[in-house]
Amino acid sequence: MRPPPLPQPVPLQPVVSPTQTILSVMFTSCRLRSQAVLFNTRTATSRSRSLQSSTFCQPDGATRLSAYLLAPAMGSLSTVLDRAQVIELPAITLCTHINNAIDVDYLRHRYPNDTALANITDTYENKWQYKSYLFNLTLEEQLINGTIGASRFFNYCRLRAPLALSVFDWANCSSVSPIVESINNYQKCFTMFNQNASQLADNNRYRVDHDATFRENGFNLFWFALNTRYVRELSVYMHDRRQPFVGRVEGQSTPMNFDHKHYGIIAIAYKEVDINRLPPPYRTQCADYTSLGYRSQKDWVSQCRIKYYRDQFSSWPPWTMYRREHYGNLNYAPMSIPGNRTMDKQISNHCAHRIGRRPDCHAVYYTMNTIVPTDTITRYIHSPRMELSEYMGIIGGVSGLWFGLNILAFYDIGNKRRSIPTSYIYSINKPGAHLSWPVMPHPDIGILCARAIIPHS
């Protein structure tokens, strides 16, 4: 039974309860010497990123691997390892069980005459009883008032100052970007370092100078502490900061789960895979979803599912993350809808027909662990087998070898100038023209070049 609507419920001011237990999570970084892996036909200069959980770094040195693919529309492959000097911040999303994120005081304020609610003891074992009251609210009210905010979930959150704030040694996480809150029927999530559309050009807010202070050992990159009163089944997601967090259902990332009852301080390391693909006619068949108004393929799929649920069921998909940017007087759809495999297949086919299955032209994936990774950070960049200048250079070299012609020959023909050679290996005279072979190879092409000399008639 829904409660009687109130004109304008007054949100309670968040009151931080005394912290009895604190979970501290730290991300540290090393000065890696061999970590950027780039696939391209040309010499690579870009850098890769790494966060380490200890003071040990990978050994000095770099390797290079080159291999050319034969198919003309596939591309070429080369590997370059280099040192990271600037660290690109990823987005970090922390999710806790919805039962522990419920703001009990707000529910009692929202349902002032509910005796059963007033008699529930606010203990860890009884928190599940508040869930039915929470779900009677609209999703907007659940997100903003019915659950705790970031100011109560985090005791503090800091990071080493990025380039845009380099006058300081460290900064609050919220000074880089606001913490984005989202919710579904199972979790309340908080996303840090999310680079929204208005900040896409301001990358220096999300880049940390690795060499601000000379160091060979690890140092803390960012760190935060959580109030464990609101922590249950804590999941940590790491994803591309340019994309909104769409949750686990759309396959954005795999979470890392922590049990705060056994660890007071947790250090996390991660590996990054950065992929750049080519659009058709290349076999990678990627699509630039940003040109269509979406942040990624996952964002488009998520928006398609949301639109289908709103149009067909006037509700919200239970496992999809709801953020403030969404609108409407919405509640969760019954669990029988996403649990119906036939219906889920129908929605998937509908979205696949509208969107297609082409991957993103640029995608970033992360793998986290609590030990130092033993391999390097990997970046894949698909590129054409050769650039136009490389292709013309090869054509010029082959034509010079087989036909005794180069670009200078056409220059002389066009200007009809007489050229007097100074040294020859030999010359072949014909009526009206002769062919000369210089002794020294051409410095630009590196092979013996022939020069056709056309005398004036």
Buried (B, 14 or more C-beta within 10 A) or exposed (E): EEBEEEEEEEBEEEEEEEEEEBBBBBBBBBBBBBBBBBBBBBEBEEBBBBBBBEEEBBEEEEEEEEEEEEEEEBBBBBBBBBBBEBBBBBBBBBBBBBBBBBBBBBBBBBBEEBEEBEEBEEEEEEBEBBBEBBBBBBBBBBBBBBBBBBEBBBBEBBBBBBBBBBEEEEBEBBBBBEBBBBBBBBBBBBBBBBBBEEBEEEBBBBBBBBEEEEBEEBBBBBBBBBBBBBBBBBBBBBBBBBBBBBBBBBEBBEBBEBEBEEEEEBBBBBBBBBBBBBEEEBEBBBBEBBEEEBBBBBBBBBBBBBEBBBEBEEBBBBBBBBBEEBEEEBBBBEEEBBEEEEBEEEBBEBBEEEBEEBBBBBBBBBBBEEEBBEEBBBBBBBBBBBEEEEEEBEEBBEBBBEEBBBBBBEEBEEEEEEBEEEEEEEEEEEEEEBBBBBEEEBEEBEEBBBBBBBEEE
